[in-house]
Amino acid sequence: MPKTIVVVGASRGIGKAVVDLLAQNAEHKILALSRNLEKMNASFGKYPNVECHALDLNQSNVRAHCEEIFQTIDSIDVLINNAGKLVNKPFTELTREDLEGCYNVNIIGVMETTQAAVAKMKKAHIVNISSVGGFQGSMKFPGLSAYSTSKAALCSFTELFAEEYKDTDIKTNCLCLGAVQTEMLEEAFPGYEAPVSPEKMAEYIVNFALTADQWMNGKIIPVSLSNP
Protein backbone atom coordinates (compact mmCIF):
# COMPACT_ATOMS: atom_id res chain seq x y z
CA MET A 1 0.00 0.00 0.00
CA PRO A 2 1.52 3.38 -0.97
CA LYS A 3 2.49 5.62 1.93
CA THR A 4 3.69 9.14 2.52
CA ILE A 5 6.83 8.87 4.63
CA VAL A 6 8.90 11.59 6.29
CA VAL A 7 12.53 10.80 7.10
CA VAL A 8 14.34 13.35 9.29
CA GLY A 9 18.15 13.19 9.24
CA ALA A 10 18.36 11.86 5.70
CA SER A 11 21.61 13.23 4.30
CA ARG A 12 24.04 10.52 5.43
CA GLY A 13 24.46 7.18 7.21
CA ILE A 14 21.35 5.30 8.27
CA GLY A 15 18.94 8.03 7.19
CA LYS A 16 20.30 8.08 3.65
CA ALA A 17 20.15 4.29 3.48
CA VAL A 18 16.53 4.37 4.69
CA VAL A 19 15.52 6.83 1.96
CA ASP A 20 17.39 4.82 -0.71
CA LEU A 21 15.51 1.69 0.33
CA LEU A 22 12.08 3.31 0.62
CA ALA A 23 12.49 4.97 -2.78
CA GLN A 24 12.70 1.54 -4.45
CA ASN A 25 8.91 1.36 -4.10
CA ALA A 26 7.76 3.94 -6.64
CA GLU A 27 4.32 4.13 -5.01
CA HIS A 28 5.71 5.66 -1.82
CA LYS A 29 6.11 9.42 -1.53
CA ILE A 30 9.12 10.31 0.62
CA LEU A 31 10.02 13.63 2.19
CA ALA A 32 13.72 13.67 3.05
CA LEU A 33 14.71 16.32 5.61
CA SER A 34 18.11 17.40 6.90
CA ARG A 35 20.39 20.43 7.20
CA ASN A 36 22.36 19.46 4.10
CA LEU A 37 19.95 20.05 1.22
CA GLU A 38 22.71 20.01 -1.40
CA LYS A 39 23.89 16.56 -0.33
CA MET A 40 20.34 15.18 -0.32
CA ASN A 41 19.62 16.57 -3.79
CA ALA A 42 22.80 14.92 -5.07
CA SER A 43 21.89 11.58 -3.48
CA PHE A 44 18.16 11.48 -4.17
CA GLY A 45 17.73 13.52 -7.36
CA LYS A 46 17.45 10.28 -9.31
CA TYR A 47 14.27 9.32 -7.45
CA PRO A 48 11.04 10.93 -8.76
CA ASN A 49 9.22 9.98 -5.54
CA VAL A 50 11.64 11.74 -3.13
CA GLU A 51 11.20 15.39 -2.19
CA CYS A 52 14.07 17.05 -0.28
CA HIS A 53 13.73 19.89 2.23
CA ALA A 54 16.26 21.69 4.40
CA LEU A 55 15.60 21.37 8.14
CA ASP A 56 17.91 22.27 11.01
CA LEU A 57 16.66 20.86 14.32
CA ASN A 58 19.11 23.09 16.18
CA GLN A 59 17.06 26.21 15.48
CA SER A 60 14.28 28.08 17.25
CA ASN A 61 11.41 27.65 14.78
CA VAL A 62 11.42 23.91 14.04
CA ARG A 63 7.67 23.41 14.44
CA ALA A 64 6.77 26.36 12.19
CA HIS A 65 9.32 25.27 9.58
CA CYS A 66 7.95 21.71 9.57
CA GLU A 67 4.37 22.96 9.28
CA GLU A 68 5.44 24.91 6.21
CA ILE A 69 7.11 21.83 4.69
CA PHE A 70 4.12 19.60 5.42
CA GLN A 71 1.73 21.98 3.65
CA THR A 72 2.79 20.28 0.42
CA ILE A 73 1.23 16.94 1.42
CA ASP A 74 -2.25 15.74 2.40
CA SER A 75 -1.23 13.25 5.06
CA ILE A 76 1.70 11.54 6.78
CA ASP A 77 1.62 7.77 7.24
CA VAL A 78 5.11 7.23 8.67
CA LEU A 79 7.52 9.60 10.42
CA ILE A 80 11.08 8.37 11.05
CA ASN A 81 12.91 10.67 13.46
CA ASN A 82 16.47 9.65 12.66
CA ALA A 83 18.46 12.88 13.10
CA GLY A 84 21.15 12.88 15.75
CA LYS A 85 23.89 15.10 17.08
CA LEU A 86 26.96 13.71 18.82
CA VAL A 87 29.28 15.50 21.22
CA ASN A 88 32.18 13.42 22.53
CA LYS A 89 33.82 15.32 25.41
CA PRO A 90 34.74 14.69 29.05
CA PHE A 91 31.86 15.72 31.30
CA THR A 92 33.53 18.76 32.86
CA GLU A 93 34.50 20.11 29.43
CA LEU A 94 30.93 20.18 28.12
CA THR A 95 29.74 23.70 27.36
CA ARG A 96 26.21 25.03 27.43
CA GLU A 97 26.36 25.10 23.63
CA ASP A 98 27.30 21.40 23.56
CA LEU A 99 24.38 20.48 25.80
CA GLU A 100 21.86 22.63 23.99
CA GLY A 101 23.02 21.32 20.61
CA CYS A 102 22.52 17.69 21.62
CA TYR A 103 19.17 18.31 23.28
CA ASN A 104 17.85 20.53 20.47
CA VAL A 105 18.61 17.95 17.78
CA ASN A 106 18.07 14.70 19.67
CA ILE A 107 14.87 15.48 21.57
CA ILE A 108 13.46 19.05 21.44
CA GLY A 109 13.56 19.27 17.64
CA VAL A 110 12.11 15.76 17.40
CA MET A 111 9.18 16.72 19.63
CA GLU A 112 8.54 19.89 17.62
CA THR A 113 8.72 17.98 14.32
CA THR A 114 6.24 15.48 15.71
CA GLN A 115 3.91 18.28 16.84
CA ALA A 116 3.79 19.54 13.27
CA ALA A 117 3.38 16.05 11.81
CA VAL A 118 0.47 15.01 14.04
CA ALA A 119 -1.80 17.54 12.32
CA LYS A 120 -1.30 15.53 9.11
CA MET A 121 -1.83 12.10 10.71
CA LYS A 122 -4.89 9.88 10.99
CA LYS A 123 -3.46 6.35 10.98
CA ALA A 124 0.30 6.62 11.31
CA HIS A 125 3.48 5.19 12.80
CA ILE A 126 6.16 7.37 14.38
CA VAL A 127 9.55 5.68 14.74
CA ASN A 128 12.09 7.42 16.95
CA ILE A 129 15.70 6.37 16.43
CA SER A 130 17.59 6.37 19.73
CA SER A 131 20.76 4.60 20.85
CA VAL A 132 21.60 1.74 23.16
CA GLY A 133 23.55 4.44 24.99
CA GLY A 134 20.18 5.89 25.98
CA PHE A 135 18.66 2.52 26.90
CA GLN A 136 18.31 2.03 30.65
CA GLY A 137 20.70 -0.58 32.02
CA SER A 138 22.90 -0.71 28.93
CA MET A 139 26.68 -0.23 28.87
CA LYS A 140 27.66 3.44 29.04
CA PHE A 141 30.77 5.20 27.75
CA PRO A 142 32.74 8.21 29.00
CA GLY A 143 32.47 11.37 26.93
CA LEU A 144 28.91 10.76 25.81
CA SER A 145 26.95 12.37 28.65
CA ALA A 146 25.25 14.97 26.45
CA TYR A 147 24.47 12.55 23.63
CA SER A 148 23.30 9.56 25.65
CA THR A 149 21.13 11.52 28.10
CA SER A 150 19.38 13.28 25.23
CA LYS A 151 18.77 9.93 23.54
CA ALA A 152 17.39 8.59 26.84
CA ALA A 153 14.94 11.50 26.81
CA LEU A 154 13.81 10.36 23.36
CA CYS A 155 12.91 6.98 24.86
CA SER A 156 10.85 8.66 27.56
CA PHE A 157 9.09 10.88 25.02
CA THR A 158 8.13 7.78 23.03
CA GLU A 159 6.37 6.26 26.04
CA LEU A 160 4.63 9.51 26.96
CA PHE A 161 3.40 10.15 23.42
CA ALA A 162 2.07 6.60 23.15
CA GLU A 163 0.11 7.06 26.37
CA GLU A 164 -1.34 10.39 25.31
CA TYR A 165 -2.39 9.06 21.89
CA LYS A 166 -3.33 5.52 22.89
CA ASP A 167 -6.97 6.00 21.88
CA THR A 168 -6.00 7.07 18.34
CA ASP A 169 -4.54 5.28 15.32
CA ILE A 170 -1.23 7.11 15.73
CA LYS A 171 1.35 4.71 17.15
CA THR A 172 4.93 5.38 18.18
CA ASN A 173 7.90 3.17 18.99
CA CYS A 174 11.58 3.72 19.63
CA LEU A 175 14.55 1.76 18.29
CA CYS A 176 17.76 1.96 20.33
CA LEU A 177 20.48 1.14 17.84
CA GLY A 178 23.78 -0.47 18.65
CA ALA A 179 26.98 -0.11 16.64
CA VAL A 180 26.41 0.69 12.95
CA GLN A 181 29.30 1.68 10.67
CA THR A 182 28.46 5.36 10.19
CA GLU A 183 30.37 8.64 10.28
CA MET A 184 28.85 9.33 13.69
CA LEU A 185 30.16 6.05 15.08
CA GLU A 186 33.63 6.91 13.79
CA GLU A 187 33.40 10.26 15.61
CA ALA A 188 32.48 8.53 18.86
CA PHE A 189 34.80 5.51 18.60
CA PRO A 190 37.62 6.17 16.10
CA GLY A 191 38.96 2.99 14.53
CA TYR A 192 36.12 0.74 15.72
CA GLU A 193 34.58 -1.43 13.00
CA ALA A 194 30.91 -2.18 13.52
CA PRO A 195 29.41 -5.50 12.42
CA VAL A 196 26.38 -3.81 10.82
CA SER A 197 26.31 -1.51 7.78
CA PRO A 198 23.86 1.40 7.40
CA GLU A 199 22.20 -0.50 4.54
CA LYS A 200 21.55 -3.59 6.68
CA MET A 201 20.19 -1.52 9.55
CA ALA A 202 18.00 0.38 7.09
CA GLU A 203 16.38 -2.92 6.07
CA TYR A 204 15.30 -3.49 9.67
CA ILE A 205 14.13 0.09 10.23
CA VAL A 206 12.09 0.23 7.02
CA ASN A 207 10.35 -3.07 7.70
CA PHE A 208 9.68 -2.00 11.29
CA ALA A 209 8.36 1.42 10.29
CA LEU A 210 5.98 -0.04 7.70
CA THR A 211 4.60 -2.92 9.78
CA ALA A 212 5.30 -2.86 13.52
CA ASP A 213 2.48 -0.48 14.48
CA GLN A 214 0.15 -3.44 13.93
CA TRP A 215 1.56 -5.17 17.02
CA MET A 216 3.12 -2.63 19.37
CA ASN A 217 2.93 0.89 20.71
CA GLY A 218 5.15 2.84 23.09
CA LYS A 219 7.88 0.21 23.06
CA ILE A 220 11.61 0.86 23.54
CA ILE A 221 13.52 -1.78 21.60
CA PRO A 222 17.30 -2.34 21.62
CA VAL A 223 18.56 -3.35 18.15
CA SER A 224 22.17 -4.32 18.55
CA LEU A 225 24.69 -7.00 17.63
CA SER A 226 27.46 -5.27 19.53
CA ASN A 227 28.56 -2.14 21.36
CA PRO A 228 32.07 -0.66 21.06
C-alpha positions as CSV (number, residue, x, y, z in Angstrom):
1,M,0.0,0.0,0.0
2,P,1.5,3.4,-1.0
3,K,2.5,5.6,1.9
4,T,3.7,9.1,2.5
5,I,6.8,8.9,4.6
6,V,8.9,11.6,6.3
7,V,12.5,10.8,7.1
8,V,14.3,13.3,9.3
9,G,18.1,13.2,9.2
10,A,18.4,11.9,5.7
11,S,21.6,13.2,4.3
12,R,24.0,10.5,5.4
13,G,24.5,7.2,7.2
14,I,21.4,5.3,8.3
15,G,18.9,8.0,7.2
16,K,20.3,8.1,3.6
17,A,20.1,4.3,3.5
18,V,16.5,4.4,4.7
19,V,15.5,6.8,2.0
20,D,17.4,4.8,-0.7
21,L,15.5,1.7,0.3
22,L,12.1,3.3,0.6
23,A,12.5,5.0,-2.8
24,Q,12.7,1.5,-4.5
25,N,8.9,1.4,-4.1
26,A,7.8,3.9,-6.6
27,E,4.3,4.1,-5.0
28,H,5.7,5.7,-1.8
29,K,6.1,9.4,-1.5
30,I,9.1,10.3,0.6
31,L,10.0,13.6,2.2
32,A,13.7,13.7,3.0
33,L,14.7,16.3,5.6
34,S,18.1,17.4,6.9
35,R,20.4,20.4,7.2
36,N,22.4,19.5,4.1
37,L,20.0,20.1,1.2
38,E,22.7,20.0,-1.4
39,K,23.9,16.6,-0.3
40,M,20.3,15.2,-0.3
41,N,19.6,16.6,-3.8
42,A,22.8,14.9,-5.1
43,S,21.9,11.6,-3.5
44,F,18.2,11.5,-4.2
45,G,17.7,13.5,-7.4
46,K,17.4,10.3,-9.3
47,Y,14.3,9.3,-7.4
48,P,11.0,10.9,-8.8
49,N,9.2,10.0,-5.5
50,V,11.6,11.7,-3.1
51,E,11.2,15.4,-2.2
52,C,14.1,17.1,-0.3
53,H,13.7,19.9,2.2
54,A,16.3,21.7,4.4
55,L,15.6,21.4,8.1
56,D,17.9,22.3,11.0
57,L,16.7,20.9,14.3
58,N,19.1,23.1,16.2
59,Q,17.1,26.2,15.5
60,S,14.3,28.1,17.3
61,N,11.4,27.7,14.8
62,V,11.4,23.9,14.0
63,R,7.7,23.4,14.4
64,A,6.8,26.4,12.2
65,H,9.3,25.3,9.6
66,C,8.0,21.7,9.6
67,E,4.4,23.0,9.3
68,E,5.4,24.9,6.2
69,I,7.1,21.8,4.7
70,F,4.1,19.6,5.4
71,Q,1.7,22.0,3.7
72,T,2.8,20.3,0.4
73,I,1.2,16.9,1.4
74,D,-2.3,15.7,2.4
75,S,-1.2,13.2,5.1
76,I,1.7,11.5,6.8
77,D,1.6,7.8,7.2
78,V,5.1,7.2,8.7
79,L,7.5,9.6,10.4
80,I,11.1,8.4,11.0
81,N,12.9,10.7,13.5
82,N,16.5,9.6,12.7
83,A,18.5,12.9,13.1
84,G,21.1,12.9,15.8
85,K,23.9,15.1,17.1
86,L,27.0,13.7,18.8
87,V,29.3,15.5,21.2
88,N,32.2,13.4,22.5
89,K,33.8,15.3,25.4
90,P,34.7,14.7,29.1
91,F,31.9,15.7,31.3
92,T,33.5,18.8,32.9
93,E,34.5,20.1,29.4
94,L,30.9,20.2,28.1
95,T,29.7,23.7,27.4
96,R,26.2,25.0,27.4
97,E,26.4,25.1,23.6
98,D,27.3,21.4,23.6
99,L,24.4,20.5,25.8
100,E,21.9,22.6,24.0
101,G,23.0,21.3,20.6
102,C,22.5,17.7,21.6
103,Y,19.2,18.3,23.3
104,N,17.8,20.5,20.5
105,V,18.6,18.0,17.8
106,N,18.1,14.7,19.7
107,I,14.9,15.5,21.6
108,I,13.5,19.1,21.4
109,G,13.6,19.3,17.6
110,V,12.1,15.8,17.4
111,M,9.2,16.7,19.6
112,E,8.5,19.9,17.6
113,T,8.7,18.0,14.3
114,T,6.2,15.5,15.7
115,Q,3.9,18.3,16.8
116,A,3.8,19.5,13.3
117,A,3.4,16.1,11.8
118,V,0.5,15.0,14.0
119,A,-1.8,17.5,12.3
120,K,-1.3,15.5,9.1
121,M,-1.8,12.1,10.7
122,K,-4.9,9.9,11.0
123,K,-3.5,6.3,11.0
124,A,0.3,6.6,11.3
125,H,3.5,5.2,12.8
126,I,6.2,7.4,14.4
127,V,9.5,5.7,14.7
128,N,12.1,7.4,16.9
129,I,15.7,6.4,16.4
130,S,17.6,6.4,19.7
131,S,20.8,4.6,20.9
132,V,21.6,1.7,23.2
133,G,23.6,4.4,25.0
134,G,20.2,5.9,26.0
135,F,18.7,2.5,26.9
136,Q,18.3,2.0,30.6
137,G,20.7,-0.6,32.0
138,S,22.9,-0.7,28.9
139,M,26.7,-0.2,28.9
140,K,27.7,3.4,29.0
141,F,30.8,5.2,27.7
142,P,32.7,8.2,29.0
143,G,32.5,11.4,26.9
144,L,28.9,10.8,25.8
145,S,27.0,12.4,28.7
146,A,25.3,15.0,26.4
147,Y,24.5,12.6,23.6
148,S,23.3,9.6,25.7
149,T,21.1,11.5,28.1
150,S,19.4,13.3,25.2
151,K,18.8,9.9,23.5
152,A,17.4,8.6,26.8
153,A,14.9,11.5,26.8
154,L,13.8,10.4,23.4
155,C,12.9,7.0,24.9
156,S,10.8,8.7,27.6
157,F,9.1,10.9,25.0
158,T,8.1,7.8,23.0
159,E,6.4,6.3,26.0
160,L,4.6,9.5,27.0
161,F,3.4,10.2,23.4
162,A,2.1,6.6,23.1
163,E,0.1,7.1,26.4
164,E,-1.3,10.4,25.3
165,Y,-2.4,9.1,21.9
166,K,-3.3,5.5,22.9
167,D,-7.0,6.0,21.9
168,T,-6.0,7.1,18.3
169,D,-4.5,5.3,15.3
170,I,-1.2,7.1,15.7
171,K,1.4,4.7,17.1
172,T,4.9,5.4,18.2
173,N,7.9,3.2,19.0
174,C,11.6,3.7,19.6
175,L,14.5,1.8,18.3
176,C,17.8,2.0,20.3
177,L,20.5,1.1,17.8
178,G,23.8,-0.5,18.7
179,A,27.0,-0.1,16.6
180,V,26.4,0.7,13.0
181,Q,29.3,1.7,10.7
182,T,28.5,5.4,10.2
183,E,30.4,8.6,10.3
184,M,28.9,9.3,13.7
185,L,30.2,6.0,15.1
186,E,33.6,6.9,13.8
187,E,33.4,10.3,15.6
188,A,32.5,8.5,18.9
189,F,34.8,5.5,18.6
190,P,37.6,6.2,16.1
191,G,39.0,3.0,14.5
192,Y,36.1,0.7,15.7
193,E,34.6,-1.4,13.0
194,A,30.9,-2.2,13.5
195,P,29.4,-5.5,12.4
196,V,26.4,-3.8,10.8
197,S,26.3,-1.5,7.8
198,P,23.9,1.4,7.4
199,E,22.2,-0.5,4.5
200,K,21.5,-3.6,6.7
201,M,20.2,-1.5,9.6
202,A,18.0,0.4,7.1
203,E,16.4,-2.9,6.1
204,Y,15.3,-3.5,9.7
205,I,14.1,0.1,10.2
206,V,12.1,0.2,7.0
207,N,10.4,-3.1,7.7
208,F,9.7,-2.0,11.3
209,A,8.4,1.4,10.3
210,L,6.0,0.0,7.7
211,T,4.6,-2.9,9.8
212,A,5.3,-2.9,13.5
213,D,2.5,-0.5,14.5
214,Q,0.1,-3.4,13.9
215,W,1.6,-5.2,17.0
216,M,3.1,-2.6,19.4
217,N,2.9,0.9,20.7
218,G,5.2,2.8,23.1
219,K,7.9,0.2,23.1
220,I,11.6,0.9,23.5
221,I,13.5,-1.8,21.6
222,P,17.3,-2.3,21.6
223,V,18.6,-3.3,18.2
224,S,22.2,-4.3,18.6
225,L,24.7,-7.0,17.6
226,S,27.5,-5.3,19.5
227,N,28.6,-2.1,21.4
228,P,32.1,-0.7,21.1
